[in-house]
């Protein structure tokens, strides 16, 4: 899979926070960490983020696929990604 840059610009364009699979409970659990990422996205392979799953890893709290917005996301288009559901599958499916 192509490496998606972990930048503040990409985080701002990311549609994960508006995805139907990204439940309210998951959003609440992820808020502190996601705020820190907006301040400093850090290109650290050990860092887990509950957002921009195409650049980080699959979610630790999303368990059910309820729809996917990946294909309509600017980050997805700009990085020419070809898969979806990065939130539930490492590297997408």
URDANOR-V833965 format. One record per pair of residues at least 4 apart in sequence whose ideal C-beta (glycine too) atoms are under 8 Angstrom apart, sorted by the first residue. I is the first residue (numbers start at 0). J is the second residue. If there is no record, write none. Layout:
BEGIN
{{I:J} {I:J}}
END
This chain:
BEGIN
{{0:53} {0:80} {0:82} {0:90} {0:91} {1:78} {1:79} {1:80} {2:54} {3:9} {3:51} {3:53} {3:54} {3:74} {3:78} {3:80} {4:9} {4:42} {4:54} {4:78} {5:9} {5:10} {5:40} {5:41} {5:42} {5:51} {5:54} {5:55} {6:10} {6:40} {7:11} {7:37} {7:40} {8:12} {9:13} {9:40} {9:51} {9:54} {9:74} {10:36} {10:37} {10:40} {10:50} {10:51} {11:37} {12:72} {12:73} {12:74} {13:50} {13:51} {13:72} {13:74} {14:18} {14:68} {14:69} {14:71} {14:72} {14:74} {15:21} {15:50} {15:51} {15:52} {15:68} {15:72} {15:86} {16:21} {16:26} {16:33} {16:50} {17:21} {17:68} {18:66} {18:67} {18:68} {18:86} {19:65} {19:66} {19:67} {19:68} {20:61} {20:63} {20:64} {20:65} {20:66} {20:67} {20:84} {20:86} {20:87} {21:25} {21:26} {21:58} {21:61} {21:86} {22:26} {22:60} {22:61} {22:65} {23:27} {24:28} {24:60} {25:29} {25:49} {25:58} {25:60} {25:61} {26:30} {28:49} {28:60} {29:33} {29:48} {29:49} {29:50} {29:60} {30:34} {31:35} {32:36} {32:47} {32:48} {32:49} {33:37} {33:48} {33:49} {33:50} {34:38} {35:39} {36:40} {36:41} {36:48} {36:50} {41:46} {46:55} {47:55} {47:56} {47:59} {48:52} {48:54} {48:55} {48:56} {49:58} {49:59} {49:60} {50:55} {51:55} {51:74} {52:56} {52:57} {52:58} {52:85} {52:86} {53:69} {53:74} {53:75} {53:78} {53:80} {53:85} {53:91} {54:74} {56:89} {57:61} {57:85} {57:86} {57:87} {57:88} {57:89} {58:86} {58:87} {61:86} {61:87} {62:87} {64:84} {64:87} {67:83} {67:84} {68:72} {69:75} {69:80} {69:82} {69:83} {69:84} {69:85} {69:91} {70:75} {70:83} {71:75} {72:76} {73:77} {74:78} {75:80} {80:91} {81:91} {82:88} {82:90} {82:91} {82:92} {83:91} {83:92} {84:88} {84:91} {84:92} {85:90} {85:91} {87:92} {88:92}}
END
